Amino acid sequence: MKIDQSLSAYIAGTERRMMGLLQELVEIESWSSDKGGVDRVGAVMRRELERIGMKGETCPQQAFGNQIVCRQSGGGKGRVLIVGHLDTVWPTGTLKDWPFRSRPATMRADRAWGT
């Protein structure tokens, strides 16, 4: 099986779960100054990365969201670093006016949104 066919099959098999995870993350209000919300997003991301075999660590922070570090040992020579952020630009309370809508969902290679 070609790589693109394998990847397509994998995505098709996990699409429902990934959309559920996307909804779970979107529905956690995590404005930059909302430490509790950002920490909840971090906990979900750590859970998901540990689910695929990574070892997770939470580095507590006082004023802003905790930092999450996940590692995966491998046999290769190279290393990969993925850096991201857990907060959003939307103030807490925005979700009630702009909820995640999963049905009907429209998906493109770079976006998923509800109508």
C-alpha positions in Angstrom: 0.0 0.0 0.0 1.3 3.5 -0.9 2.0 5.9 1.9 -0.7 8.3 0.8 -3.2 5.4 0.8 -2.1 4.4 4.2 -2.4 7.9 5.5 -5.8 8.4 4.0 -7.0 5.1 5.5 -5.6 6.2 8.9 -7.3 9.6 8.8 -10.6 8.0 7.7 -10.4 5.6 10.6 -9.7 8.3 13.2 -11.7 11.2 11.8 -14.6 10.9 14.3 -12.2 10.7 17.2 -10.1 13.6 16.0 -13.2 15.7 15.5 -14.3 14.8 19.0 -10.9 15.9 20.3 -11.0 19.1 18.3 -14.4 19.9 19.9 -13.2 19.0 23.4 -10.2 21.5 22.9 -12.3 24.2 21.3 -14.9 24.0 24.1 -12.2 24.7 26.8 -12.1 28.5 27.0 -8.3 29.2 27.3 -7.8 32.9 27.0 -4.1 33.8 27.7 -4.9 35.2 31.2 -7.2 32.3 32.1 -4.6 30.1 33.8 -7.2 27.4 34.7 -8.5 27.2 31.1 -5.0 27.0 29.6 -4.0 24.3 32.2 -7.1 22.3 31.2 -6.0 22.4 27.5 -2.5 21.4 28.6 -3.9 18.4 30.5 -5.9 17.3 27.4 -2.8 17.6 25.2 -0.7 15.7 27.7 -3.3 13.0 27.9 -3.5 12.6 24.2 0.3 12.5 23.7 0.7 10.0 26.5 -2.1 7.9 24.8 0.2 7.5 21.8 3.2 6.5 23.9 4.9 9.7 24.9 6.1 10.4 28.4 4.5 13.6 29.7 5.6 16.1 32.3 3.8 19.2 33.6 6.0 22.1 34.5 3.9 24.3 36.9 3.8 28.0 36.3 2.5 30.7 38.7 0.9 33.3 36.6 0.1 31.7 33.3 -0.7 28.2 32.0 1.6 25.3 32.9 4.1 24.1 30.4 3.7 20.6 29.0 6.8 18.6 27.9 6.3 15.2 26.2 9.1 13.0 25.1 9.4 9.9 22.9 12.5 7.9 22.7 13.5 6.4 19.4 16.2 4.6 17.6 16.9 7.3 14.9 19.8 9.7 14.8 17.7 12.9 14.5 15.6 14.8 16.9 12.3 16.6 16.4 11.1 19.5 18.5 7.5 20.6 18.3 6.6 23.9 20.0 3.1 25.3 20.3 0.8 27.3 22.6 -2.3 26.3 24.5 -4.1 29.6 24.8 -6.5 31.3 22.5 -7.0 35.0 21.6 -10.7 34.9 22.5 -11.7 36.2 26.0 -13.5 33.8 28.4 -17.2 33.9 27.6 -16.8 34.0 23.8 -17.8 30.3 23.5 -21.5 31.0 24.4 -21.7 33.4 21.4 -19.5 31.4 19.0 -19.9 27.7 19.9 -18.3 24.7 18.2 -20.7 23.2 15.8 -19.8 19.7 14.6 -22.8 19.0 12.3 -22.9 19.6 9.5 -19.2 20.0 9.5 -17.2 21.2 6.6 -13.6 20.1 6.3 -10.8 21.1 4.0 -7.1 20.3 4.2 -6.5 23.4 6.4 -9.8 24.0 8.2 -12.8 22.4 10.0 -15.8 24.5 10.9 -19.5 24.1 11.5 -22.5 25.8 10.0 
